[in-house]
Amino acid sequence: MQVPGGALPFGAPLLFLFSSGVQKQFSSAILYVNDDFFGGDFFFAHCNNQTVQHRVRPKCGRLVGFGAGEENLHGVLPLLSGRRCVVALWMTLEFGKDEGNHAETIVKLEQLREEQELRQRQQAAEEMTNVDTKEEL
């Protein structure tokens, strides 16, 4: 499976190039809060060709921890159904540093989630309209 880098269309695999915006980041972790969804697998990719090296299937209570260096290229595969809830942790050894405004990131992620849900509802409504039209014929 080839995972492209750079700008990705919505719904494509998300690939993170060892940078979360946290200065002097030492390590990262993802804690799964639920597992009642399909897709959304976490993966590590080979640095040289960005192919999947290892996949981690989400499980409620599972913690995936890893060093924050470029040796841990990682990402998330598209969510196919349901809602994926995680707690993302970024740790640093630089105490007292202002790590910026993460609230803006949280707001943007919530907007993206709402937009995705709206598109899914619109698509479902269009499919129902198409079914109703075919039944009338």
BELDAWO-V558111 format. One record per helix or strand of 2 or more residues. SS is the DSSP state (H for helix, E for strand). FROM is the first residue (numbers start at 1). TO is the last residue. If there is no record, write none. Layout:
BEGIN
ss & from & to
SS & FROM & TO
SS & FROM & TO
END
This chain:
BEGIN
ss & from & to
E & 14 & 16
E & 25 & 32
E & 38 & 39
E & 42 & 45
E & 51 & 56
E & 63 & 67
H & 70 & 72
E & 74 & 76
E & 79 & 81
E & 86 & 92
H & 102 & 136
END
